[in-house]
Amino acid sequence: MWGQENSNVEVLINPVTKSWRNEVIDHVFIPVEAEMIKAIPLSSSSQVDTLIWPFNPSGHYSVKFGYKFLQDCAENSHAPAHESAFWKKVWSLKVPSKVKNFVWRACREALPTKKNLQRRKIVLSGICDLSKAEEEEYSHSLFFCFDVQVIWRLEWPWIAELQGHIVREIFSYAFEEKMDVALLAFMSWSVWNRRNQLHFKENACPLNHILPLTKERKREFQCLQPTTLRMQHRNHTRWKPPERDIYKVNYDGAIFEQQGKAGLDVVIRNSNGEVMASMSLLVQLPSTVAQVEAMAARKATEFALEIGFDEIILEGDSEIIYKDLLNIGSSLALHGHLIQDVKALVPLFSSICFSHVSRTVMTSFHSPLSFAALATTFSIVFICSFSLIEASNGGFSVDLIHRDSPNSPFYDPSETPSQRIAKALRRSINRVNHFKPTSSFSTNVDQADIISNGGEYLMKYSVGTPPVEILGIADTGSDLTWLQCKPCNDCYNQTAPIFDPKRSRTYKRVACDSSLCRSLAGSSCSGYAGSSCLYSVAYGDQSFSNGDLATDTLTLGSTKSRPLPLPKTILGCGHDNIGTFEAQGSGIVGLGRGAISLTSQLGSSIDGKFSYCLIPLTSQGKTTSKLNFGSNAVVSGSGVVSTPLVSGEYTTFYYLTLEAISVGRERIDLINPSESGNSEGNIIIDSGTTLTMLPSNLYPKFESAVKDKINLPTTDDPNGSLSLCYKSSSDEFTGPSITAHFTGADVNLSSRTTFVGVDKQVVCLAFVPVDSIGIFGNLAQSNLLVGYDVVKKSVSFKPTDCTKL
């Protein structure tokens, strides 16, 4: 083996990751052998190697399974079909096992007859003890010795005609003629038994009693056999939810033989039957179904620990795995090391028990994911889903505070409205690079070229038990929710108390070797055993946040009900946070489309729905915008239009398709959508960007059409941010109607949301050209109820006076 012919199997295994060294295996073995080796599931815990017999499901050697193995080898070596057919008939006889074994030995001439013993030099003479004349061959001792011929003539006179034939030929003839071969087998055993009794001078059964006794034995044996109608054992008639504060972890395996893959599926539910978490994993197809189920059980146990569920019922539909988990001893089956992996994790739980449920119940309630549709090896469908029974009908709302409103800690009363607008425009233009990540995105640091304090809306929430209030920037363009945490190795100044995870009873760091950590972009490990998962977020202005990926209770302050605790929420606990962060806030609230965003973690409990209604910048006052979840987020009634939510280059962002834009009755179509990305998903809808960014191939015609509709003198933007401005006050200005034509949805925009007053007598068009992907900004979304349905993959718009909600 590449100069290591005497190497052990251990050279093929990575001792750190406990996985196959694929590059070594592919280099050493031919492709077929390499794939077979890589499909063998390895143990994730330290276990001593054990010899097993792989041809018995239990792993133990027995004569029966040894013979079966030899029979399989014979069949695989192209033995004649009649050979295997004969032996199948022998082993299918309705007789006791000892009789089957006797017939098998007799037909294979493996009985200790005198002639056989003489050949083996055990006795000197091979002469029959009864006839005293003929050699005791197999057929002689059973059928043709003068001492037993009389009994055979009573029931089987045809046997006399086969004198000179071997035992196997006699049984073959009986099978072919459809005779009572079971009685023939019983009788042969009885004759041999009587022969042994006489040979060893024991009391032998009288010759005339042998036939009736043999028939009686046969009848008695068949009467004792169970009937074919058997009651089916059922563990459950329906899926049963666990008790309160206990979580049921259901696991299942699937086999995709054509693809050479196996699918592992895990779903965690609470006492209300609500899904708390689920995941799917595609692996190489191992050699047995039991291995697939054992791998699913192991993955379910690991997954429950990774996301913080430590009081569980582990339930599957494989009775073999269930019994092996309950067995105190070690299993020697091919999947035994996987069972030991599960048992090794048991001490890490506060409470764990094992349960078995029938497959019909599992398939009807478990609803496993379609593994065949998975495009990647690992997919977390939604990390956590919370019970919102405290909210009205599963819906609730929270306040969104614009950073420039009097309700915001960022509010500066000394600033003029124009100054606030100018800052918002600068933040908006700087934010555009957030949506065109540089090549550094492919490294282990999640790059976001955006000024670190560039969000527009703030959201209050609490973290920990007891809860500590946090004010974060709500951002539909980010996934990870993070905040500053003690100990602060190097942190920016924060006016509010910094969260101390040691004071929270529910805080738990995510393990470094967890599948969650491995699946998260920008995650890393410190390198020592048992270390926690680290996250890293960097911004274009050289600001960054580094810290631990963790879970804790996040509490949202609902506007119309008591606070809603969301246990085991995944968040980033930042210990190194350097840059242009502002002291009044702490981190980001991720509302993006990725798996770890807050909206994704809420998952099925909000039916994948959230919405917001943003009040115009000129109407801030003490009124706040609203962020709605679940049933509160439904957008319905007259005037509602909907457009598909499509996939784009990055999973975080919400992509729509802008087909055209109209100014009055003049429609401007996108000239060549491919210049600004694919024609589908060519614009991102974002709450954190003030301006609307149009693809550069559309903007010139759009601006020209706007100019044609406004008969006012133009002027320059004093801030240099916007290109089309007019001499007018905001109150007196009336611009043309503008309509954004998304696929299937024409969204009408008023001049109050498409033009912005940047100075006392200067009003500018709140659109700018961009060479990258377009952005539908929050100013244009003002006074629209905007609803996201990630399940149905749609975004809906409804004209609404957001100040009255």
ChimeraX attribute file (.defattr): number of C-alpha atoms within 10 A of each C-alpha:
attribute: neighborCount
match mode: 1-to-1
recipient: residues
	/A:1	9
	/A:2	8
	/A:3	6
	/A:4	8
	/A:5	7
	/A:6	7
	/A:7	11
	/A:8	8
	/A:9	7
	/A:10	10
	/A:11	13
	/A:12	18
	/A:13	16
	/A:14	12
	/A:15	11
	/A:16	7
	/A:17	10
	/A:18	13
	/A:19	15
	/A:20	20
	/A:21	16
	/A:22	16
	/A:23	10
	/A:24	14
	/A:25	19
	/A:26	16
	/A:27	12
	/A:28	14
	/A:29	13
	/A:30	10
	/A:31	12
	/A:32	9
	/A:33	13
	/A:34	17
	/A:35	17
	/A:36	13
	/A:37	18
	/A:38	20
	/A:39	18
	/A:40	17
	/A:41	22
	/A:42	16
	/A:43	19
	/A:44	16
	/A:45	15
	/A:46	11
	/A:47	11
	/A:48	6
	/A:49	7
	/A:50	8
	/A:51	8
	/A:52	16
	/A:53	16
	/A:54	16
	/A:55	16
	/A:56	18
	/A:57	17
	/A:58	17
	/A:59	17
	/A:60	15
	/A:61	14
	/A:62	12
	/A:63	8
	/A:64	10
	/A:65	16
	/A:66	14
	/A:67	11
	/A:68	14
	/A:69	15
	/A:70	11
	/A:71	15
	/A:72	13
	/A:73	12
	/A:74	14
	/A:75	14
	/A:76	9
	/A:77	9
	/A:78	8
	/A:79	13
	/A:80	10
	/A:81	9
	/A:82	9
	/A:83	11
	/A:84	15
	/A:85	10
	/A:86	15
	/A:87	13
	/A:88	11
	/A:89	12
	/A:90	23
	/A:91	15
	/A:92	11
	/A:93	15
	/A:94	17
	/A:95	19
	/A:96	14
	/A:97	11
	/A:98	10
	/A:99	21
	/A:100	20
	/A:101	15
	/A:102	18
	/A:103	24
	/A:104	17
	/A:105	15
	/A:106	20
	/A:107	21
	/A:108	13
	/A:109	17
	/A:110	13
	/A:111	18
	/A:112	15
	/A:113	21
	/A:114	22
	/A:115	22
	/A:116	19
	/A:117	16
	/A:118	15
	/A:119	13
	/A:120	11
	/A:121	10
	/A:122	11
	/A:123	12
	/A:124	12
	/A:125	15
	/A:126	19
	/A:127	17
	/A:128	19
	/A:129	16
	/A:130	16
	/A:131	14
	/A:132	10
	/A:133	11
	/A:134	15
	/A:135	19
	/A:136	25
	/A:137	22
	/A:138	24
	/A:139	22
	/A:140	22
	/A:141	24
	/A:142	22
	/A:143	25
	/A:144	20
	/A:145	19
	/A:146	12
	/A:147	14
	/A:148	18
	/A:149	17
	/A:150	16
	/A:151	19
	/A:152	19
	/A:153	13
	/A:154	9
	/A:155	11
	/A:156	13
	/A:157	13
	/A:158	12
	/A:159	17
	/A:160	13
	/A:161	8
	/A:162	16
	/A:163	13
	/A:164	10
	/A:165	13
	/A:166	18
	/A:167	21
	/A:168	19
	/A:169	13
	/A:170	18
	/A:171	19
	/A:172	16
	/A:173	14
	/A:174	17
	/A:175	16
	/A:176	8
	/A:177	10
	/A:178	9
	/A:179	13
	/A:180	10
	/A:181	20
	/A:182	21
	/A:183	19
	/A:184	20
	/A:185	23
	/A:186	22
	/A:187	24
	/A:188	21
	/A:189	21
	/A:190	19
	/A:191	22
	/A:192	17
	/A:193	14
	/A:194	19
	/A:195	21
	/A:196	13
	/A:197	14
	/A:198	15
	/A:199	13
	/A:200	9
	/A:201	9
	/A:202	11
	/A:203	9
	/A:204	14
	/A:205	16
	/A:206	8
	/A:207	13
	/A:208	10
	/A:209	10
	/A:210	16
	/A:211	19
	/A:212	11
	/A:213	15
	/A:214	20
	/A:215	16
	/A:216	12
	/A:217	16
	/A:218	19
	/A:219	12
	/A:220	11
	/A:221	13
	/A:222	14
	/A:223	10
	/A:224	8
	/A:225	9
	/A:226	8
	/A:227	8
	/A:228	6
	/A:229	6
	/A:230	7
	/A:231	6
	/A:232	6
	/A:233	7
	/A:234	10
	/A:235	12
	/A:236	12
	/A:237	10
	/A:238	14
	/A:239	16
	/A:240	14
	/A:241	16
	/A:242	17
	/A:243	13
	/A:244	9
	/A:245	10
	/A:246	18
	/A:247	26
	/A:248	28
	/A:249	29
	/A:250	27
	/A:251	30
	/A:252	26
	/A:253	26
	/A:254	21
	/A:255	21
	/A:256	14
	/A:257	9
	/A:258	6
	/A:259	10
	/A:260	13
	/A:261	17
	/A:262	26
	/A:263	26
	/A:264	27
	/A:265	26
	/A:266	27
	/A:267	23
	/A:268	27
	/A:269	22
	/A:270	22
	/A:271	16
	/A:272	14
	/A:273	16
	/A:274	16
	/A:275	23
	/A:276	26
	/A:277	25
	/A:278	25
	/A:279	23
	/A:280	26
	/A:281	20
	/A:282	22
	/A:283	18
	/A:284	21
	/A:285	24
	/A:286	21
	/A:287	14
	/A:288	13
	/A:289	16
	/A:290	20
	/A:291	24
	/A:292	25
	/A:293	27
	/A:294	32
	/A:295	28
	/A:296	26
	/A:297	31
	/A:298	23
	/A:299	23
	/A:300	28
	/A:301	27
	/A:302	16
	/A:303	23
	/A:304	23
	/A:305	19
	/A:306	22
	/A:307	24
	/A:308	21
	/A:309	21
	/A:310	18
	/A:311	18
	/A:312	26
	/A:313	22
	/A:314	22
	/A:315	22
	/A:316	27
	/A:317	21
	/A:318	21
	/A:319	15
	/A:320	14
	/A:321	23
	/A:322	21
	/A:323	13
	/A:324	20
	/A:325	22
	/A:326	13
	/A:327	11
	/A:328	9
	/A:329	9
	/A:330	13
	/A:331	20
	/A:332	20
	/A:333	21
	/A:334	23
	/A:335	29
	/A:336	22
	/A:337	25
	/A:338	27
	/A:339	26
	/A:340	23
	/A:341	23
	/A:342	21
	/A:343	18
	/A:344	14
	/A:345	15
	/A:346	15
	/A:347	9
	/A:348	11
	/A:349	16
	/A:350	10
	/A:351	13
	/A:352	18
	/A:353	14
	/A:354	16
	/A:355	19
	/A:356	21
	/A:357	21
	/A:358	18
	/A:359	15
	/A:360	14
	/A:361	17
	/A:362	20
	/A:363	12
	/A:364	11
	/A:365	13
	/A:366	20
	/A:367	11
	/A:368	22
	/A:369	18
	/A:370	11
	/A:371	22
	/A:372	14
	/A:373	7
	/A:374	14
	/A:375	9
	/A:376	10
	/A:377	12
	/A:378	17
	/A:379	18
	/A:380	17
	/A:381	18
	/A:382	21
	/A:383	25
	/A:384	29
	/A:385	28
	/A:386	22
	/A:387	23
	/A:388	18
	/A:389	12
	/A:390	14
	/A:391	19
	/A:392	13
	/A:393	12
	/A:394	16
	/A:395	22
	/A:396	27
	/A:397	23
	/A:398	21
	/A:399	20
	/A:400	25
	/A:401	27
	/A:402	26
	/A:403	21
	/A:404	24
	/A:405	22
	/A:406	17
	/A:407	17
	/A:408	20
	/A:409	15
	/A:410	16
	/A:411	14
	/A:412	13
	/A:413	10
	/A:414	7
	/A:415	10
	/A:416	12
	/A:417	16
	/A:418	16
	/A:419	14
	/A:420	17
	/A:421	20
	/A:422	20
	/A:423	13
	/A:424	20
	/A:425	22
	/A:426	16
	/A:427	22
	/A:428	25
	/A:429	20
	/A:430	17
	/A:431	23
	/A:432	21
	/A:433	18
	/A:434	17
	/A:435	20
	/A:436	16
	/A:437	17
	/A:438	13
	/A:439	8
	/A:440	11
	/A:441	16
	/A:442	12
	/A:443	10
	/A:444	15
	/A:445	18
	/A:446	20
	/A:447	22
	/A:448	25
	/A:449	22
	/A:450	24
	/A:451	24
	/A:452	24
	/A:453	19
	/A:454	22
	/A:455	25
	/A:456	21
	/A:457	24
	/A:458	24
	/A:459	24
	/A:460	19
	/A:461	21
	/A:462	20
	/A:463	27
	/A:464	24
	/A:465	18
	/A:466	12
	/A:467	16
	/A:468	18
	/A:469	19
	/A:470	22
	/A:471	21
	/A:472	22
	/A:473	26
	/A:474	26
	/A:475	25
	/A:476	22
	/A:477	26
	/A:478	22
	/A:479	24
	/A:480	26
	/A:481	24
	/A:482	26
	/A:483	24
	/A:484	27
	/A:485	23
	/A:486	16
	/A:487	16
	/A:488	16
	/A:489	11
	/A:490	13
	/A:491	18
	/A:492	16
	/A:493	15
	/A:494	14
	/A:495	11
	/A:496	14
	/A:497	13
	/A:498	18
	/A:499	24
	/A:500	17
	/A:501	20
	/A:502	13
	/A:503	13
	/A:504	17
	/A:505	12
	/A:506	18
	/A:507	21
	/A:508	21
	/A:509	22
	/A:510	25
	/A:511	22
	/A:512	24
	/A:513	17
	/A:514	16
	/A:515	20
	/A:516	22
	/A:517	22
	/A:518	16
	/A:519	13
	/A:520	19
	/A:521	17
	/A:522	20
	/A:523	22
	/A:524	20
	/A:525	18
	/A:526	11
	/A:527	10
	/A:528	8
	/A:529	10
	/A:530	11
	/A:531	14
	/A:532	23
	/A:533	25
	/A:534	24
	/A:535	27
	/A:536	22
	/A:537	22
	/A:538	23
	/A:539	20
	/A:540	18
	/A:541	14
	/A:542	13
	/A:543	19
	/A:544	22
	/A:545	24
	/A:546	23
	/A:547	24
	/A:548	25
	/A:549	28
	/A:550	26
	/A:551	23
	/A:552	23
	/A:553	24
	/A:554	24
	/A:555	22
	/A:556	21
	/A:557	19
	/A:558	18
	/A:559	14
	/A:560	11
	/A:561	12
	/A:562	12
	/A:563	17
	/A:564	21
	/A:565	22
	/A:566	20
	/A:567	22
	/A:568	24
	/A:569	26
	/A:570	26
	/A:571	28
	/A:572	27
	/A:573	27
	/A:574	29
	/A:575	19
	/A:576	19
	/A:577	26
	/A:578	17
	/A:579	17
	/A:580	16
	/A:581	20
	/A:582	15
	/A:583	13
	/A:584	15
	/A:585	24
	/A:586	27
	/A:587	24
	/A:588	25
	/A:589	27
	/A:590	25
	/A:591	24
	/A:592	24
	/A:593	22
	/A:594	23
	/A:595	22
	/A:596	27
	/A:597	27
	/A:598	26
	/A:599	26
	/A:600	24
	/A:601	26
	/A:602	26
	/A:603	25
	/A:604	21
	/A:605	22
	/A:606	26
	/A:607	19
	/A:608	20
	/A:609	29
	/A:610	26
	/A:611	22
	/A:612	25
	/A:613	27
	/A:614	28
	/A:615	29
	/A:616	21
	/A:617	20
	/A:618	14
	/A:619	12
	/A:620	18
	/A:621	13
	/A:622	11
	/A:623	19
	/A:624	25
	/A:625	23
	/A:626	22
	/A:627	25
	/A:628	25
	/A:629	25
	/A:630	25
	/A:631	19
	/A:632	19
	/A:633	24
	/A:634	19
	/A:635	22
	/A:636	13
	/A:637	8
	/A:638	8
	/A:639	10
	/A:640	17
	/A:641	18
	/A:642	20
	/A:643	20
	/A:644	21
	/A:645	24
	/A:646	18
	/A:647	16
	/A:648	18
	/A:649	12
	/A:650	13
	/A:651	13
	/A:652	22
	/A:653	23
	/A:654	26
	/A:655	28
	/A:656	26
	/A:657	24
	/A:658	27
	/A:659	21
	/A:660	18
	/A:661	23
	/A:662	20
	/A:663	21
	/A:664	14
	/A:665	10
	/A:666	13
	/A:667	17
	/A:668	17
	/A:669	17
	/A:670	21
	/A:671	13
	/A:672	13
	/A:673	19
	/A:674	11
	/A:675	16
	/A:676	21
	/A:677	18
	/A:678	15
	/A:679	16
	/A:680	19
	/A:681	23
	/A:682	24
	/A:683	28
	/A:684	24
	/A:685	22
	/A:686	21
	/A:687	22
	/A:688	22
	/A:689	28
	/A:690	27
	/A:691	30
	/A:692	26
	/A:693	25
	/A:694	26
	/A:695	25
	/A:696	18
	/A:697	18
	/A:698	20
	/A:699	19
	/A:700	14
	/A:701	16
	/A:702	21
	/A:703	17
	/A:704	12
	/A:705	18
	/A:706	21
	/A:707	18
	/A:708	10
	/A:709	13
	/A:710	14
	/A:711	10
	/A:712	12
	/A:713	9
	/A:714	17
	/A:715	16
	/A:716	16
	/A:717	19
	/A:718	12
	/A:719	15
	/A:720	10
	/A:721	17
	/A:722	20
	/A:723	16
	/A:724	20
	/A:725	23
	/A:726	21
	/A:727	18
	/A:728	20
	/A:729	16
	/A:730	20
	/A:731	10
	/A:732	9
	/A:733	19
	/A:734	14
	/A:735	20
	/A:736	19
	/A:737	16
	/A:738	22
	/A:739	20
	/A:740	19
	/A:741	20
	/A:742	19
	/A:743	17
	/A:744	13
	/A:745	20
	/A:746	20
	/A:747	24
	/A:748	18
	/A:749	20
	/A:750	18
	/A:751	18
	/A:752	20
	/A:753	21
	/A:754	21
	/A:755	22
	/A:756	26
	/A:757	26
	/A:758	26
	/A:759	21
	/A:760	13
	/A:761	15
	/A:762	21
	/A:763	27
	/A:764	24
	/A:765	22
	/A:766	25
	/A:767	25
	/A:768	21
	/A:769	19
	/A:770	19
	/A:771	14
	/A:772	19
	/A:773	22
	/A:774	27
	/A:775	28
	/A:776	23
	/A:777	21
	/A:778	26
	/A:779	25
	/A:780	25
	/A:781	27
	/A:782	25
	/A:783	25
	/A:784	24
	/A:785	25
	/A:786	25
	/A:787	24
	/A:788	23
	/A:789	21
	/A:790	20
	/A:791	12
	/A:792	12
	/A:793	15
	/A:794	18
	/A:795	25
	/A:796	22
	/A:797	25
	/A:798	21
	/A:799	20
	/A:800	17
	/A:801	15
	/A:802	20
	/A:803	18
	/A:804	9
	/A:805	11
